[in-house]
């Protein structure tokens, strides 16, 4: 990455998020969850798509994050919802969590400033 690439901004240090751990950050009025899965960093929205649960309070097993409210499960590597809520009366407003592009620059974790992207 070029030192002059202004489309990314530093949001954390690699050492702040050990393997298998998460860190919630606030960026441009959004809560974004950065997750370390075996040394690779991913970023998704911190808000569950079903009832607005705080995903940073959920449980992470490998690359699957479980929402603490209704048990929805998300693949943090893509943002895809891989398991719907336990509560059959809960309807999702959308299918997947928003995912964001990250880059590493030495020990710095950089987040893309522009629109979020999704892996289809």
Residue pairs with C-beta under 8 A, 6 or more apart in sequence:
1 8
1 103
1 105
1 110
6 113
7 112
7 113
7 114
8 103
8 110
8 111
8 112
8 113
9 27
9 110
9 111
9 113
10 105
10 108
10 109
10 110
11 25
11 27
11 32
11 34
11 109
11 110
11 111
12 23
12 25
12 34
12 108
12 109
13 107
13 108
13 109
14 41
14 104
14 107
14 108
14 109
15 107
16 23
17 23
17 34
17 35
17 36
17 41
17 109
18 36
19 36
19 37
19 38
19 39
20 36
20 37
20 60
21 35
21 36
21 60
22 33
22 34
22 35
22 36
22 56
22 60
22 65
23 33
23 34
23 56
24 31
24 32
24 33
24 34
24 46
24 54
24 56
25 31
25 32
25 33
25 34
25 111
26 32
27 111
28 113
30 45
31 45
31 46
31 47
31 54
31 56
32 43
32 44
32 45
32 46
32 100
32 111
33 43
33 44
33 45
33 46
33 55
33 56
33 65
33 76
34 41
34 42
34 43
34 102
34 109
34 111
35 41
35 42
35 43
35 44
35 60
35 63
35 65
35 76
37 62
37 63
37 76
37 77
40 77
41 102
41 104
41 109
42 63
42 76
42 77
42 99
42 102
43 99
43 100
43 101
43 102
43 111
44 55
44 65
44 74
44 76
44 79
44 97
44 98
44 99
44 100
45 55
45 79
45 97
45 98
45 99
45 116
46 54
46 55
46 56
47 53
47 54
47 55
47 97
48 54
48 55
48 67
48 69
48 70
48 72
48 97
49 72
49 81
49 92
49 93
49 94
49 95
49 96
49 97
50 67
50 69
50 70
50 72
50 84
50 85
50 90
50 91
50 92
50 93
51 69
51 70
51 85
51 90
53 67
53 68
53 69
53 70
53 72
54 68
55 65
55 67
55 74
55 97
57 68
58 65
58 66
58 67
58 68
59 65
59 66
59 68
60 66
60 76
63 75
63 76
63 77
64 73
64 74
64 75
64 76
64 82
65 73
65 74
65 76
66 72
66 73
67 73
67 74
67 85
69 85
70 85
70 86
70 87
70 90
71 83
71 85
71 86
72 81
72 83
72 84
72 85
72 92
73 81
73 82
73 83
74 80
74 81
74 82
74 96
74 97
75 82
77 119
78 96
78 99
78 118
78 119
79 96
79 97
79 98
79 99
79 118
79 119
80 95
80 96
80 97
80 119
81 92
81 95
81 96
81 97
84 92
85 92
96 118
98 116
98 118
99 116
99 117
99 118
99 119
100 111
100 112
100 116
100 117
101 111
101 112
101 116
101 117
102 109
102 110
102 111
102 112
103 109
103 110
103 112
104 110
